[in-house]
Amino acid sequence: MPTTTIQQAKKPVVSKRSPQRKPQLASNRFTRYFLGPIIAFIVFVSTWQLIPLMLDIPHYILPKPTDVVASAASQWPLLSEAVSVTVVVSAIGFLLSAVIGVGISILLASSKVIERSIYPYAIILQTLPVVAIAPIIVIWFGAGFNAIVVVSFLIGFFPIVSNTLMGLNSVNKQMDELFSLYNASKWQKMWRLRVPAALPFMMAGLKISATLSIVGAIVGEYVAGVGGGKGGIGYAITVAAIQVNTSFIFALAICGAILGIGFYLAMSLLSKVVLGSWHESSIKQDL
């Protein structure tokens, strides 16, 4: 075989379509993830706008999207203040539920005796209606900020405990036996094997708790009041309901939903940072 033919055979094959690969992937990603929700949103808002017009429904019964936007713009100072208060309360309640929930989960997973003794009471605490224990919370912590944070904490606490404990108890048996073969202590297994293995479950619990913390803060203002301080979304909804300001109620509810989505996306980003380099749920895949 001639030398030139051998050299040509050894040359790497370069795809002529590679420069077009990135734009094509971006277009496919937009079509797959964003186009459907955008179309659904446009259809939903358009239908919502047309129904009150066609059926002649009063704005205090079912306001149009334009009424909601106008009400939010006209009462923006009150709306922004209520949102900021809810964000602070929800963030504190969520952080408390995350730290205490993960800590208690590790404690429960360290001993089957402790798990069987304490975990049933955590389930009972989750099944108790917040409205039923709200008077006790107000008596113990006072009406206002502290009580609302406690309500937000209680609502977001159990999902973290449940998911984290499930992850800690779902360790691969072969890996556990390997650690035992190398004479690893109980706490070495916990921090170097069980906690890393439980991270996907923990991240799932944090996502759930992040959204529930918003719900807890809003519900907390209904049952615990504001104690003479500045009120959040729940308090503003109560005042707007008394005034039959339905458009502003819709604006506040939408803001609460946006906050929940924002908290969820923040936890999703944290999950990608923690799990992105090794776990299948967060590794990017080409379309």
One Martini backbone bead per residue (centre of mass of N, CA, C, O) as a GRO file, in nm:
protein
  287
    1MET     BB    1   0.097   0.034   0.022
    2PRO     BB    2   0.088   0.351   0.006
    3THR     BB    3   0.181   0.613   0.201
    4THR     BB    4  -0.053   0.814   0.142
    5THR     BB    5  -0.279   0.618   0.216
    6ILE     BB    6  -0.199   0.577   0.514
    7GLN     BB    7  -0.218   0.875   0.601
    8GLN     BB    8  -0.518   0.910   0.526
    9ALA     BB    9  -0.622   0.685   0.722
   10LYS     BB   10  -0.508   0.837   0.993
   11LYS     BB   11  -0.697   1.052   0.965
   12PRO     BB   12  -0.918   1.229   1.117
   13VAL     BB   13  -1.257   1.248   1.145
   14VAL     BB   14  -1.445   1.531   1.050
   15SER     BB   15  -1.724   1.686   1.127
   16LYS     BB   16  -1.931   1.909   0.944
   17ARG     BB   17  -2.169   1.936   1.182
   18SER     BB   18  -2.043   2.056   1.449
   19PRO     BB   19  -2.115   2.367   1.433
   20GLN     BB   20  -2.441   2.284   1.441
   21ARG     BB   21  -2.489   2.144   1.716
   22LYS     BB   22  -2.555   2.370   1.923
   23PRO     BB   23  -2.803   2.504   1.789
   24GLN     BB   24  -2.964   2.241   1.780
   25LEU     BB   25  -2.971   2.188   2.084
   26ALA     BB   26  -3.106   2.454   2.164
   27SER     BB   27  -3.364   2.408   1.999
   28ASN     BB   28  -3.447   2.138   2.130
   29ARG     BB   29  -3.458   2.240   2.422
   30PHE     BB   30  -3.676   2.455   2.381
   31THR     BB   31  -3.895   2.266   2.266
   32ARG     BB   32  -3.899   2.060   2.510
   33TYR     BB   33  -3.917   2.277   2.774
   34PHE     BB   34  -4.069   2.569   2.671
   35LEU     BB   35  -4.296   2.566   2.456
   36GLY     BB   36  -4.527   2.430   2.606
   37PRO     BB   37  -4.559   2.623   2.854
   38ILE     BB   38  -4.606   2.880   2.685
   39ILE     BB   39  -4.863   2.789   2.542
   40ALA     BB   40  -5.027   2.722   2.799
   41PHE     BB   41  -5.016   3.010   2.917
   42ILE     BB   42  -5.158   3.159   2.687
   43VAL     BB   43  -5.420   2.996   2.694
   44PHE     BB   44  -5.496   3.047   2.990
   45VAL     BB   45  -5.504   3.361   2.987
   46SER     BB   46  -5.706   3.391   2.755
   47THR     BB   47  -5.938   3.237   2.889
   48TRP     BB   48  -5.952   3.411   3.145
   49GLN     BB   49  -6.019   3.677   2.990
   50LEU     BB   50  -6.287   3.575   2.838
   51ILE     BB   51  -6.489   3.465   3.045
   52PRO     BB   52  -6.583   3.731   3.191
   53LEU     BB   53  -6.675   3.868   2.925
   54MET     BB   54  -6.884   3.653   2.821
   55LEU     BB   55  -7.036   3.619   3.124
   56ASP     BB   56  -7.037   3.875   3.301
   57ILE     BB   57  -6.827   3.887   3.536
   58PRO     BB   58  -6.747   4.011   3.813
   59HIS     BB   59  -6.450   4.123   3.958
   60TYR     BB   60  -6.527   4.012   4.259
   61ILE     BB   61  -6.536   3.712   4.149
   62LEU     BB   62  -6.371   3.734   3.849
   63PRO     BB   63  -6.086   3.840   3.760
   64LYS     BB   64  -5.886   3.964   3.538
   65PRO     BB   65  -5.563   3.983   3.450
   66THR     BB   66  -5.574   4.293   3.422
   67ASP     BB   67  -5.680   4.341   3.710
   68VAL     BB   68  -5.444   4.215   3.860
   69VAL     BB   69  -5.222   4.398   3.748
   70ALA     BB   70  -5.349   4.668   3.838
   71SER     BB   71  -5.355   4.603   4.143
   72ALA     BB   72  -5.051   4.552   4.178
   73ALA     BB   73  -4.961   4.837   4.082
   74SER     BB   74  -5.133   5.015   4.286
   75GLN     BB   75  -5.016   4.803   4.540
   76TRP     BB   76  -4.701   4.765   4.552
   77PRO     BB   77  -4.597   4.834   4.837
   78LEU     BB   78  -4.769   4.616   4.981
   79LEU     BB   79  -4.674   4.373   4.814
   80SER     BB   80  -4.365   4.389   4.861
   81GLU     BB   81  -4.378   4.372   5.170
   82ALA     BB   82  -4.520   4.098   5.192
   83VAL     BB   83  -4.309   3.934   5.035
   84SER     BB   84  -4.060   3.995   5.211
   85VAL     BB   85  -4.169   3.871   5.471
   86THR     BB   86  -4.218   3.582   5.359
   87VAL     BB   87  -3.928   3.523   5.278
   88VAL     BB   88  -3.800   3.539   5.558
   89VAL     BB   89  -3.975   3.332   5.705
   90SER     BB   90  -3.931   3.094   5.510
   91ALA     BB   91  -3.622   3.077   5.528
   92ILE     BB   92  -3.605   3.020   5.830
   93GLY     BB   93  -3.789   2.771   5.839
   94PHE     BB   94  -3.624   2.604   5.635
   95LEU     BB   95  -3.348   2.601   5.778
   96LEU     BB   96  -3.450   2.462   6.031
   97SER     BB   97  -3.563   2.206   5.894
   98ALA     BB   98  -3.295   2.119   5.767
   99VAL     BB   99  -3.107   2.100   6.011
  100ILE     BB  100  -3.290   1.936   6.207
  101GLY     BB  101  -3.375   1.709   6.013
  102VAL     BB  102  -3.093   1.594   5.950
  103GLY     BB  103  -3.002   1.547   6.241
  104ILE     BB  104  -3.233   1.350   6.319
  105SER     BB  105  -3.181   1.142   6.100
  106ILE     BB  106  -2.899   1.058   6.195
  107LEU     BB  107  -2.992   0.970   6.475
  108LEU     BB  108  -3.193   0.750   6.381
  109ALA     BB  109  -2.981   0.587   6.197
  110SER     BB  110  -2.779   0.502   6.439
  111SER     BB  111  -3.053   0.364   6.565
  112LYS     BB  112  -3.314   0.147   6.593
  113VAL     BB  113  -3.420   0.228   6.869
  114ILE     BB  114  -3.449   0.530   6.814
  115GLU     BB  115  -3.631   0.507   6.569
  116ARG     BB  116  -3.868   0.348   6.709
  117SER     BB  117  -3.912   0.577   6.934
  118ILE     BB  118  -3.938   0.859   6.747
  119TYR     BB  119  -4.068   0.844   6.459
  120PRO     BB  120  -4.374   0.824   6.533
  121TYR     BB  121  -4.383   1.123   6.644
  122ALA     BB  122  -4.324   1.257   6.373
  123ILE     BB  123  -4.585   1.157   6.240
  124ILE     BB  124  -4.782   1.284   6.439
  125LEU     BB  125  -4.692   1.579   6.391
  126GLN     BB  126  -4.783   1.577   6.087
  127THR     BB  127  -5.098   1.505   6.141
  128LEU     BB  128  -5.132   1.762   6.275
  129PRO     BB  129  -5.310   2.031   6.277
  130VAL     BB  130  -5.223   2.356   6.278
  131VAL     BB  131  -5.485   2.478   6.396
  132ALA     BB  132  -5.480   2.303   6.662
  133ILE     BB  133  -5.173   2.416   6.756
  134ALA     BB  134  -5.168   2.729   6.742
  135PRO     BB  135  -5.235   2.823   7.033
  136ILE     BB  136  -4.979   2.697   7.154
  137ILE     BB  137  -4.774   2.855   6.987
  138VAL     BB  138  -4.863   3.136   7.085
  139ILE     BB  139  -4.811   3.087   7.388
  140TRP     BB  140  -4.503   3.011   7.360
  141PHE     BB  141  -4.411   3.247   7.117
  142GLY     BB  142  -4.610   3.430   7.024
  143ALA     BB  143  -4.737   3.664   6.840
  144GLY     BB  144  -4.605   3.630   6.516
  145PHE     BB  145  -4.301   3.569   6.401
  146ASN     BB  146  -4.230   3.315   6.570
  147ALA     BB  147  -4.487   3.149   6.508
  148ILE     BB  148  -4.455   3.145   6.198
  149VAL     BB  149  -4.185   2.997   6.191
  150VAL     BB  150  -4.285   2.741   6.332
  151VAL     BB  151  -4.495   2.662   6.121
  152SER     BB  152  -4.297   2.642   5.884
  153PHE     BB  153  -4.122   2.425   6.015
  154LEU     BB  154  -4.337   2.199   6.060
  155ILE     BB  155  -4.416   2.160   5.758
  156GLY     BB  156  -4.097   2.112   5.655
  157PHE     BB  157  -3.980   1.874   5.834
  158PHE     BB  158  -4.076   1.581   5.746
  159PRO     BB  159  -3.965   1.545   5.452
  160ILE     BB  160  -3.668   1.542   5.542
  161VAL     BB  161  -3.675   1.305   5.735
  162SER     BB  162  -3.794   1.090   5.548
  163ASN     BB  163  -3.586   1.104   5.310
  164THR     BB  164  -3.319   1.082   5.468
  165LEU     BB  165  -3.378   0.814   5.612
  166MET     BB  166  -3.412   0.647   5.358
  167GLY     BB  167  -3.121   0.696   5.253
  168LEU     BB  168  -2.966   0.584   5.506
  169ASN     BB  169  -3.127   0.289   5.465
  170SER     BB  170  -3.011   0.257   5.135
  171VAL     BB  171  -2.756   0.103   5.146
  172ASN     BB  172  -2.523  -0.075   5.015
  173LYS     BB  173  -2.430  -0.383   5.122
  174GLN     BB  174  -2.149  -0.414   4.996
  175MET     BB  175  -2.035  -0.149   5.106
  176ASP     BB  176  -2.081  -0.215   5.403
  177GLU     BB  177  -1.898  -0.467   5.404
  178LEU     BB  178  -1.640  -0.319   5.317
  179PHE     BB  179  -1.619  -0.138   5.566
  180SER     BB  180  -1.608  -0.376   5.768
  181LEU     BB  181  -1.347  -0.502   5.652
  182TYR     BB  182  -1.193  -0.211   5.737
  183ASN     BB  183  -1.291  -0.129   6.028
  184ALA     BB  184  -1.527   0.056   6.041
  185SER     BB  185  -1.702   0.269   6.197
  186LYS     BB  186  -2.009   0.393   6.246
  187TRP     BB  187  -1.930   0.698   6.177
  188GLN     BB  188  -1.774   0.636   5.920
  189LYS     BB  189  -2.016   0.524   5.769
  190MET     BB  190  -2.195   0.767   5.792
  191TRP     BB  191  -2.001   0.999   5.654
  192ARG     BB  192  -1.874   0.805   5.403
  193LEU     BB  193  -2.158   0.652   5.313
  194ARG     BB  194  -2.456   0.731   5.399
  195VAL     BB  195  -2.465   1.034   5.339
  196PRO     BB  196  -2.384   1.030   5.038
  197ALA     BB  197  -2.617   0.825   4.959
  198ALA     BB  198  -2.852   1.038   5.072
  199LEU     BB  199  -2.848   1.298   4.894
  200PRO     BB  200  -3.082   1.256   4.692
  201PHE     BB  201  -3.301   1.240   4.914
  202MET     BB  202  -3.238   1.511   5.048
  203MET     BB  203  -3.298   1.691   4.800
  204ALA     BB  204  -3.594   1.607   4.778
  205GLY     BB  205  -3.678   1.714   5.058
  206LEU     BB  206  -3.593   2.012   5.008
  207LYS     BB  207  -3.788   2.072   4.779
  208ILE     BB  208  -4.046   2.026   4.940
  209SER     BB  209  -3.985   2.217   5.183
  210ALA     BB  210  -3.956   2.484   5.027
  211THR     BB  211  -4.259   2.502   4.944
  212LEU     BB  212  -4.387   2.457   5.232
  213SER     BB  213  -4.275   2.715   5.369
  214ILE     BB  214  -4.468   2.907   5.228
  215VAL     BB  215  -4.728   2.783   5.332
  216GLY     BB  216  -4.658   2.814   5.634
  217ALA     BB  217  -4.639   3.123   5.639
  218ILE     BB  218  -4.928   3.184   5.543
  219VAL     BB  219  -5.079   3.013   5.753
  220GLY     BB  220  -4.949   3.144   6.006
  221GLU     BB  221  -5.101   3.422   5.965
  222TYR     BB  222  -5.381   3.314   6.018
  223VAL     BB  223  -5.322   3.169   6.316
  224ALA     BB  224  -5.096   3.398   6.447
  225GLY     BB  225  -5.050   3.646   6.315
  226VAL     BB  226  -4.850   3.969   6.367
  227GLY     BB  227  -4.815   4.130   6.641
  228GLY     BB  228  -4.805   4.438   6.513
  229GLY     BB  229  -4.662   4.386   6.261
  230LYS     BB  230  -4.557   4.296   5.967
  231GLY     BB  231  -4.713   4.166   5.696
  232GLY     BB  232  -4.778   3.923   5.480
  233ILE     BB  233  -4.954   3.747   5.260
  234GLY     BB  234  -5.167   3.638   5.460
  235TYR     BB  235  -5.251   3.912   5.578
  236ALA     BB  236  -5.324   4.050   5.307
  237ILE     BB  237  -5.551   3.850   5.237
  238THR     BB  238  -5.731   3.908   5.479
  239VAL     BB  239  -5.778   4.208   5.418
  240ALA     BB  240  -5.883   4.171   5.123
  241ALA     BB  241  -6.130   3.997   5.202
  242ILE     BB  242  -6.274   4.213   5.372
  243GLN     BB  243  -6.267   4.418   5.108
  244VAL     BB  244  -6.322   4.261   4.841
  245ASN     BB  245  -6.020   4.223   4.694
  246THR     BB  246  -5.977   4.004   4.453
  247SER     BB  247  -5.742   4.099   4.278
  248PHE     BB  248  -5.531   4.106   4.513
  249ILE     BB  249  -5.554   3.811   4.590
  250PHE     BB  250  -5.445   3.704   4.324
  251ALA     BB  251  -5.173   3.849   4.338
  252LEU     BB  252  -5.078   3.712   4.602
  253ALA     BB  253  -5.102   3.418   4.509
  254ILE     BB  254  -4.902   3.442   4.274
  255CYS     BB  255  -4.661   3.524   4.447
  256GLY     BB  256  -4.655   3.263   4.613
  257ALA     BB  257  -4.601   3.078   4.370
  258ILE     BB  258  -4.336   3.212   4.281
  259LEU     BB  259  -4.184   3.155   4.541
  260GLY     BB  260  -4.203   2.848   4.526
  261ILE     BB  261  -4.050   2.824   4.258
  262GLY     BB  262  -3.791   2.965   4.353
  263PHE     BB  263  -3.719   2.765   4.578
  264TYR     BB  264  -3.709   2.515   4.398
  265LEU     BB  265  -3.487   2.614   4.201
  266ALA     BB  266  -3.271   2.650   4.416
  267MET     BB  267  -3.265   2.346   4.496
  268SER     BB  268  -3.198   2.243   4.212
  269LEU     BB  269  -2.927   2.383   4.192
  270LEU     BB  270  -2.803   2.248   4.440
  271SER     BB  271  -2.836   1.959   4.332
  272LYS     BB  272  -2.646   1.995   4.086
  273VAL     BB  273  -2.394   2.066   4.251
  274VAL     BB  274  -2.390   1.802   4.429
  275LEU     BB  275  -2.478   1.576   4.182
  276GLY     BB  276  -2.363   1.644   3.887
  277SER     BB  277  -2.085   1.450   3.888
  278TRP     BB  278  -2.250   1.144   3.973
  279HIS     BB  279  -2.557   1.164   3.928
  280GLU     BB  280  -2.808   1.074   3.711
  281SER     BB  281  -3.022   1.314   3.774
  282SER     BB  282  -2.778   1.554   3.697
  283ILE     BB  283  -2.673   1.457   3.436
  284LYS     BB  284  -2.597   1.557   3.139
  285GLN     BB  285  -2.782   1.516   2.831
  286ASP     BB  286  -2.811   1.448   2.518
  287LEU     BB  287  -3.058   1.488   2.261
   0.00000   0.00000   0.00000
